């Protein structure tokens, strides 16, 4: 290996290490945030809010936590387009799935004898 | 026969095959848990009364388990970062911590389940417990599966690092994606079952 090639490779490796160091700092920050949000989730539940508000707040906090895990631990923040496409399709079907129970309300299932 | 595109990137997808495969698998997992969440919504909205989770379940234990699982996600991603830095021994420490934390989660769950059975609370007791045991039971199976794969990479699977470190790092990244997904599911299960 020529001296130039060796130096180039060394510099690239250094840059890579710096990049990973930056990632590690982000992981620690996300970890602390997740811990704080876990405490927030439990604390909010102590207020015994009305069910619709309690559900909304709990799911909002859980969505923020889940988003942090997906974006940073699962590296979704810097993923390829194909992964986003797969996930967009999954989210679309997931939303449909979540609204399927509403159909039973619409057709009056719960009103019957 | 050699498996293609374990390290090199495919031109058409811009990814190696393992990465796209694990994400497709996780997409199917989202639908699996999604179906159960939809069932939970259907059963809960259709019932005349529904107990608050904290009147039946042990919130401090579940909070502890949430902290354990989030910590294991951090050790998992640090295990991968260690491999990216070429520090194999550090990887082993983080991976062992991940497996250990998974074990702690299961032990806590064992005590939780034992306590419920001791109090004559079974899946057949009521709808709340039926959905609680189904969701947490399925999640627990995922924890066991993830632990088995991680233990493999800590033990016999680690041999690959000597011959093909890039492939090994990719495999650890993919098992990590599964492990983070398991953490992500718990992040939603915890408030849904225990706090609402």
Interface residues (C-beta under 8 A of the other chain):
Chain A: X16 X17 X20 X23 X24 X27 X28 X30 X31 X34 X35 X38 X41 X42 X45 X51 X54 X55 X58 X59 X61 X62 X65 X66 X69 X70 X73 X74 X80 X81 X82 X83 X86 X87 X89 X90 X93 X94 X97 X98 X100 X101 X104 X105 X109 X110
Chain B: X13 X14 X15 X19 X20 X23 X24 X27 X30 X31 X34 X35 X37 X38 X41 X42 X45 X46 X54 X59 X63 X66 X67 X70 X71 X73 X74 X76 X77 X78 X81 X84 X85 X176 X177 X180 X181 X183 X184 X187 X188 X190 X191 X192 X195 X196
